[in-house]
Amino acid sequence: MLSIGELSARSGVAPSALRYYERLGLIHSNRTSGNQRRYEQSQLRRVAFIRIAAQVGVSLEEIHESLHSLPEHRTPNKADWEKLSKHWRSRLDDRILLLQRLRDQLTGCIGCGCLSLKTCALYNPKDRLADDGPGPRILLAPEE
C-alpha cells in the first residue's frame, strides 16, 4: 500500500490532483484507522493511464467512462489499453497534424482576425475571417 505522498512521488502527480482524481472516481484508496489514504500498487498504473490519456487530449469525463467500462472497474491491462486507445488514435493523429501546421506556420498569420500583423492586410483583408467565427481560422482550417 502506498501513502498519497508515495503515490505522488512515484507517479509525478501532485497530491491535490490525486485527491481530485479520487473525488471523480478515477482512482480509489482505502483509509487507515487514522483516516489516512492508502493506495494499492495498481492505482499507480491507473494514474499513468489517466496522465497519458489526458495528454492525448481525452477529457477526464471520457477517461472516467473508459475506466468504468472495464469489468469490476479494474486497472487497465495491456489488452484494455490497446482497445481503449484505438478510440483515441484519430484524435491523436489530428493533434499531430495541428502541431505540425503550427510549427510550420508559426511565424505566419494564423488568421485570428486581430489585424495587428503587417501581413494581416494580405491574409485577412478587411477582417473577412471574422465572418467564419472566432479563433485562429487559418490555422484550424482543414488542409486542402
N, C-alpha and C positions, 0 to 999 in steps of 0.2 A: 504494500500500500504506500502511496506517495502523499505527502502533505501538499498543500496548494503551492508552497514555496518550491518544493522539489519538482512538481509538475511544471511550474512556471520556468524554472531553470532548465529543465530538460527539453521543454517544448519551445522556449523562446517567446512565450506569450505571457503578457503581464497578468498578475493575479486578478486585477479588476476585469480583464477580458475573460478570464476563466470563470469568474463568478457570473458574468453576463451570459456566457455560453451555457452555464448551468441553469440560469433563470429561463433561458429559451428552450431548455430540454435537449441541448445538443450533446452535453456530457452529463455524467452522473457521479455523485460522491456518496459516501457513507459518512455518518457522523460518529465521532468517538463519544465516550461518556462525558468528556469535557466540551462537547459540541463543536469539535474541530473537524474540518473536512478531511477526508481521506479518499484518494482516488486509486482505483485498481490500475495496474500497469496498462491494461487495454485502453484506458482513456487517453494515453499518450498517442496511440495510433489514431483515435478519433480526432484529437486536436490537430494532428498532422493533416488528416483528411480535410478538416474544416479550413485550415490555412491554405492548402493548395487549391481547394475548390473556390475559395474566396478570391485568390489571386487570379484564377481563370476568369473571374467575373460573375460567379454564381452567387446569388443573394443568400443571406443567412436563412431566409424562409425556404428557399429551394433546397439548401443543404439540410435543413430540418426535415423536409419531406423525404429527401433521399435516405437519410439515416433512419427515419421511422418506417420506410418501406422494407427494411431488412427484417428477416424473421426474428422475433423476440427482441427487436431493437439492438441486435448485436453490433459489435465493432466491425466495420467493413474489412473483408479479407481481399486477397488479390482478385478473385473472380468478381466480387462485388464492385471493386474499384474499376475493373475493365468494363463491366456492364454500365455502371453509372457514368463513367467518364465518356462513353460513346455519345451520350446525350449532350455533353458539353463541348465536343470536338468542333462542331461548326462555329460555336461562339468563340472558341479559342482561335480558329482559323480567321474569323472576321477581325478579331482583335489584333492578330499578327499583321494582317493586311493594313489595318488602320495605322498601326505603329510604323510600318514601312512607309506608308504615304506621308505620315507626319515627319519622319526622318528625312525623306526626300524633298518635302516641300516646306521644311521648317523655316527657311528664310524668305519664302514667298508669301503671297496672300492666302489666307485660309478662308476668306470670304465671310468675315463676321459682320460686315456692314458698318464698320466703325469709321471708315473714310479717313483714318488717321495716317495711313501709309501713303507715301507718294505714288505707289503703284495702284492704289485703290481706284483712281480715276480710270485706269486701264482695265482692271479686272472686274470692277463693280461700278460702272458709270451710273451716276445719279442714284446710287444705293438701290439698284434694281433687285438685289438679292434679298432685300427686306421683305419683298412680297412672297418669298419662299419660306419664310418663318425665321425664328430666332436661331442663333448659334452659328458655328462655323460651316456655312453652307457648302463651300467649295471642297473643303477637306472631307466632309461627311458624305458628299455626293458619291453615288456608286461609280466605279470605274467604267469607262466606255470602251 
